[in-house]
Structure formats: C-alpha cells, structure tokens
Amino acid sequence: MSHQSELISEDILSYLKQQEEKSLLRFITCGSVDDGKSTLIGRLLWDSKMIFEDQLEALAVDSKRVGTQGEEIDYALLLDGLQAEREQGITIDVAYRYFSTAKRKFIVADTPGHEQYTRNMVTGASTADVAVILVDARKGLLTQTRRHSYLVSLVGIRRIVLAINKMDLIDYDQQTYINICSEYKAFAADLGFEDICCIPLSALKGDNIISPGDNTPWYSGPCLLQHLETVELPDNSHNKPFRMRVQWVNRPDLDFRGFCGTIASGIIQPGDKIQEASSGKQSRIARIITLDGDLKEATAGQAVTLTLEDEIDISRGDMLAANGAQPATSDRLQAKIVWMHDKHLLPGRSYLLKMGAATTPVQIAEIIHKVNVNSLQKEPGKALELNEVGLCRLNLSSAISCDLYQDTRLTGSFILIDRLTNATVGAGMVEDVLPPSDSIPWQEVEVDTAALADIKGQKPAVIWITGRRYAGKTTLANLVQKRLHSAGRHSCLLDGDNLRHGLNSDLDDTDIGQVEHIRRIGEVAKLAAEAGLIVLVATTSAYAIERRRAREITAEIDFYEVFLDSPYDICAARDSSDFYKKQQGQGQDDQTFSKHNYEPPTSAELVLDGNTDPKTLAEEVIKLLECKNPTPEWII
Amino acid sequence: MTHLEQLEAESIHIMREVVAEFENPVMLYSVGKDSAVMLHLARKAFYPAKIPFPLLHVDTTWKFKEMIAFRDKMAEDVGFDLLVHTNQEGVEQGISPFVHGSARYTDIMKTDGLKQALDKYGFDAAFGGARRDEEKSRAKERIFSFRSANHRWDPKNQRPELWNIYNARVNKGESIRTFPISNWTELDIWQYIYLEKIPIVPLYLSAVRPVVERDGMLILVDDERFVLKPGEEIKNIPVRFRTLGCYPLTGAVESNAATLPEVIQEMLLARTSERQGRAIDHDQSGSMEKKKQEGYF
C-alpha cells in the first residue's frame, strides 16, 4: 500500500478522513480459459500493494511447485483458492477480491470462462457495475467473448472494458488492437452498452495496468486502474420513484410498528405520501428511525426502518411505493430466465419464486423462446438446460408487485428454487408484467361442491395411487372402486394409461410429457371431486413435486396419497412392454432406477406392501377413508 | 453513499433477511474486532427492538482473560442474550494446545464445541464474522453458506447468489451459516470501529505485557497454565494483538500503537497479513479449506 505511505506515516488522521469519502465500485472480470484473467487480478492486487510479505513468500513457494510461469511469480495462484482448482489449474467458481486506491474501494468478482460455468458469470455480474472482458490479442474475439458480452448485457451492465491482453506476445502491434476494437464495437452495437473502453495491456508484464507502458506509445487512453477509478457509476436510482420491499416488520412492543427494508430506488422524507403497491392503501411516512437518531431523508441503497402515520396492514414481501407512481402487481409475468441446474427447467413444474423478500410458488407456463448465447439467435425450446437462457411466461400462485428489470434491478429480479432440494435453480429478470389472471373472471356457480356431494350422501375425496410401473396400481384401483360402488358410493377412476389414449394422447414419455400428464390428471381429478365424486387416480406419477402440486390444487378436497410399494423385481417380472428390460440393458438396477425414474413419496397417507394380496390392500384403502372421514356415511 | 455506508447497508439487509426467514438464528460471538462490528450492525439492524437472537461464545477455556471480561461487560451494557458453551468432554480429557498441538486442540475444543452447541440449541442459522479477504478459501464462500445435517460444507454444492436475494430454505436438520461482513476488508473493519467508536478488547492496543518467544511467536503469559520451557524467559515489552483467539496459539506483535489511528497506521504500513499470527493456518497447505469442510468457521 505504499501508494499513500507518506500520507499514512505522516498524517494518519488526514488519511482516515480521505478514506471516509471513498466510493465503491463492483466489477466483474470475464474471459476465456487462458486469457490471463487471474494474472490480471493478481497484478492489480500486487500493484495496488494489497499483497503482504507472508502471502508473497507462500506465493513464491507455490509458483515453483505448481506454477505455470517457470521460475517467475505466477500471480494466478494468489486467486485460485480451493485446493481442487489449484491442482487442475482452473478457476471453477466465483471468487471475490478486494483492493482499494486513494479514490475507490473495489470489489472484483472473478468468474470462470468455461462453458459449463456460465451460471457463475451471471451470478458475479448481478451485483457488478462494470465488466472487464478479457481478450487474448493473439486470438481476437471468440465465441466466449460474445457469450460473456451478451450475458453481462442481459444482467444490465452498461459499462464495458475490453481488456486486450497478451499484447507482449504480438509485439504490441497497434493494428491488431485497432482491428479487435472495431470488430467488438460492431458486434456489441445491439447490446445496449453505454460505454466501451478498449485497453491494450499485458497482465504478465504490467503494461497499462496501473501505469502506461513504454511499449504502447501509440495508445493515449487511460490505463486500466485509472479508468476503473474514474468511470462514472451508472447509479441513477435516486431519480426514480420510491420503492422499498418490506423485509421485516419490527414490533418490539404494542406501540411500535416499524417497516424495515432496503430502499431500491428513490428518496423519501417524513411526510411523503406512500402506498402499499398491491392493496393500494395509502399513508405518509412518519419517521425514518436509526440507532443514531431519526433521519430527515433516506435514499436508494440505504437499509432503513420506517414508521407510517396510519395503521395499515403490511407484511413481509409487500412493497411500499411513491403514491401515484406505484409498480404493477400481477400473478402473471414474462421474464428472461437463466437456468443454473443440471435438472432441466420443465414447463408445468412448480418452483418457488423469490423476489426480494416475497416468495410464492410459480409455474413456468411456457418457454416463448430460448436465446442461443453464442449466436444470440432466438430458438424454439421445450425445456431449459443448465446454462441456457429463455424468455418464459410465468404463472404465480399469488400476485406480486414488481418493476421491469431494465428499470430497477432490485425490484425486477428473482431466483427460482427447487421445491424438494431447495437448490437455487434459476435466475430471472422481469421483462413484462402481464394482466393478472383475475382479469379472466371466475364465473359464479350456484350449485357448489357441497350441494353436489350432499345429493350423493358422501364426502368427495381424491385417492392418488402412485407407484413404479407395473406395481399393480390399476388392479388395486379397480378393487377399491368395486367396494365403493357396492356400498352405493359415486366414484370415478382416472387411469394414467387409459388417459394416454385420449386426453393425453399428444404427450410423449419424456420428462416434459410426464410433468404435463400429471398436471392434467390433477386438474381433471379436481373437477371430478368438485362434482362430488370420490376420485381414484392410478398413475405412476414419478415426480414428487408434481404429486405435491396435485395435492395443492385440490386444496379444499381431501387428498390421500397412497404409495403402492411393489419391489423392483416384481414390477420387472410383470412388465409386458420391455420397459424394465430396456433399463436393465442400460445397466440400471433397483437403486439407479429409483434415482432416475421414480421418486418414492416420503409422507404418503398410506404405504402398501406390493407383496400382499390386492384384496387385502383394497381393504386398507377403504379403512383409510373410513378413519379419515369418521362420518356415518362412511360405514360401508 | 460512501463505501462504508454501502457495506453497512448490505450487512443490515443480510441480518434482517436471516431473522425474517429462520426460526432459530444465533450469532457466533468470538469477542474479536469482527464480532464487535457484527454486534454493532445487529444493534442498528433491529433498533429499537433488542437484538432478536442470542449470541453464542464457544469458550475453549484458553481465551485471553481480558476477552472474557470484555464479553461479559458487553452483554451487560448492550443487553443481549449470551450463551457460553464449552466442550466438556474436551475439558475432562484435559485437552490443551500446549500438549495436544494446535490442530487436534482446535478440532476438539473449537470445531466439536461449536457443533455441540449448534445441535444442543437446534439453531437453523448462525451468523459468523468471516471475511472473504482473510484467506484464499474464503474468497469463494457464499454469504448464505449451506451446511448439511452433519454441519459439512461442500464447496462444489453451494447455491449461486444473485443480486441481494438469498435462498434461505433448508430441510429439517440442515442449516445455513451467514456471513454478513463478507465484503469488508481488514481496513474497512478498523475504519468503521474508529468512525463509529465501537468498543473493542484492549488487547488490540499496545501495552506493556509479559510475553515469551516460542516457535517464532510472542505468546502472552496469560495465566499459570503457561509453563516456561528451559531457556525461555518472560519479557515485559509493549505488544498488541492483530487477531484474538486462544492465547497459547495467538502471537503478539511488538508495537507502540496505543490508539486506533496508530493501529490503523501500523496495519497499513505492515508487511505481513492478518492471519499470520495464527498457528492454525500454517499446519498444512490448504488447511483452512479442510477445516471448513469439517465445520470450522
């Protein structure tokens, strides 16, 4: 840190005063493998004197042991933190680095360039203001360069540094530099960048990193650090209408009710009129409270606690907004989604959407198109795979207030969460808020479910029999239905295979087809139960998430999940379609089969042993209905 | 906003998110300077309410005496719930850093002690004061770091974190460790302590103290359990500590910096990084990554 060591040693108080005024710039570095990214960041840390003596000693030892620079210091080793990466010589995850100069503190997201790790780049870019895109001067623009540029543009970065590295290896040739710059600017014309700064440099030799190199006399622009210190922060969030999603309601006692959150945009003062965006209820800001006393004003970026003049019902996830300039509220959105998980995004499947402090179940209703991140062309697609980007239409279980991502990042972005594993599987950016589904009105029906059930003298229910293929589900369902019928009960049997001849004849056996198959059966089961029937469903329904969804949509009807647990061997022996033989041919045994083809229920109302006589099993189902519905009608 | 105001706002946002999403969070309180900043941020985040979770100190019984006195005074002054846990099995076995070596001692008294306490109270989220600039393996740590039911950290299986949205969902038995000051550097911490006048353990400031030079480190003679080896002698010299942990494992530096600006000045002009005073990082290459996988903070 010797850049200011004189001031530090002579007048520490002035130095500290100066430090108080520093701003913060977050940037991301991206580039292909071997573009020298880690070396560049190592060099920035090195040249801004953020490397201490003991780290340097460790570095010198490591450089000799695993370095790629012979006897010279390998700066990349400063950054490759995880042991596995050091051994493979690659960076496999987002790492954050810190350094500062007299003017700014910098947070660098160092992200890998490998194709399979695009999700990490989007992650790093989501909090960045500037992107530094590395290009190897010998190779020029690569497919990766285009992909990274598209992704940073997608995530809303508007300031780009094109760092043309390894100039030392092409003898600092000016013409190559000019060609790469003009080719890049032509390519990037449609990406919405406001500022592109092309810098010729050598990370290894240190040219144009913190000071102009003697080797590029023809270059008169800023060196990298100088540019990063002075580039204007694209922060105009103060000028936009006030937005704050309530994160936590502070209620230490009955007299105090404060709304905590981080202001996403705008400025507020006590007395300002606000409204809760989804309900439209209005009030005024009473106080802006902090530990150090009340504030007269708060702006975008601050984490605040507000009290209101009126008591209105506000809870976590609600959005406070400037009166008269509130965001749209809807349960239907159109958004770009970046998929981040090995398990594909499947339309029809239910996920959790988390937008700021608001969380709600969501279904991807449709993939409108995918974006090929290499060619930037739109392509049709039925599912999104890891690292794919698509424009999707989403149906939310409950309405949410949000902005368009291009207007306000923090109120227009969300993540998608897998409902079983809780993994973060996708990232989304709102492009359009569609009219809410209640604009398609629900029609009042005068004869309701209760009336329809009463006339039959029974309580409607859905009995969802799930199990591996050839477990004996249809046989069981038939026996149960016979028992119900002989007792005078009105029932209906939805058999998966039979439905595939009619309603679901357009669906194939892929994951996407199966998800939609189960979704439709769930909807039909709901309709039939609402007509007062006892509905028996017999279908493999291999996925736990879809079974859960079927239970959710029939929320007001009793739902019993019955797991017919027939052993793999028995199912395989009954197989008349060679399904199991094919699986065995692919080397799958019982365990791998379960893993890939059937997710057994963990909380079924009833688990039946498939080795037992089906008639006995049918009695158990009847018993379940009796004990869960202890009404006289259930004495069969 | 200045860079410190931005860091402060981010940390407060993270703390509120944890309190809103989890049923039973806890803050790990090590009594050091990073913990002091976390505590201060927690007061700001929830004011006027009191801090809505307890602070947990894993006491190895080998902490500096002054740390324990400071801890108890802070609990009284600020008014937070303080939980203190010690691995009793370790105490009964007489585990000592002098006898059993830093690696084994740390495993038993710190890592196991922490796991015991988390299991005992059933915490589903724990705040830690780790910073990404401290050590290479921490540069990739998430702010919400997912831990399996047996407290393991799997570096290959961490959730991507985008914008300021944190996935806080866990199944029963699983937990999250949260690092609200991930993005702060050592300089940021000191500067914030200075600006906000945050109380810290006096050991961070220089004073004449009795120390012994052992294995290249200056060790404070903090109590009678420190036994001199042949040839060792106690020197009374002005020293201070750059980090605080267990006294037999924490080296002092010779220093005359008795005020915060002087400490910052010395830090900025120093040529060695902060964790060097700790014996545990040097045991083997990549040792911090190994410790983390096993559940160490």
Interface residues (C-beta under 8 A of the other chain):
Chain A: M1 S5 I8 S9 I12 L13 Y15 L16 Q19 E20 E21 K22 S23 L24 F52 E53 D54 Q55 L78 L79 D80 G81 L82 Q83 A84 R86 D93 V94 A95 Y96 R97 Y98 S100 R104 K105 I107 R119 N120 V122 T123 S126 T127 Q247 W248 N250 R251 P252 F256 G258 C260 G261 T262 I289 T290 L291 T299 G301 Q302 A303 T305 R316 M340 L352 K354 M355 G356 A357 R409 L410 S413 F414 I415 I417 N422 A423 T424 A427
Chain B: M1 T2 H3 L4 E5 Q6 L7 E8 A9 E10 I12 H13 R16 E17 V19 A20 R43 K44 A45 F46 Y47 P48 A49 K50 R132 D133 K136 S137 R138 A139 K140 P155 Q158 R159 P160 E161 L162 W163 N164 I165 N167 R169 V170 N171 S182 N183 T185 L187 D188 Q191 Y194 L195 P261 E262 I264 Q265 L268 L269 A270 R271 T272 S273 Q276 S285 G286 E289
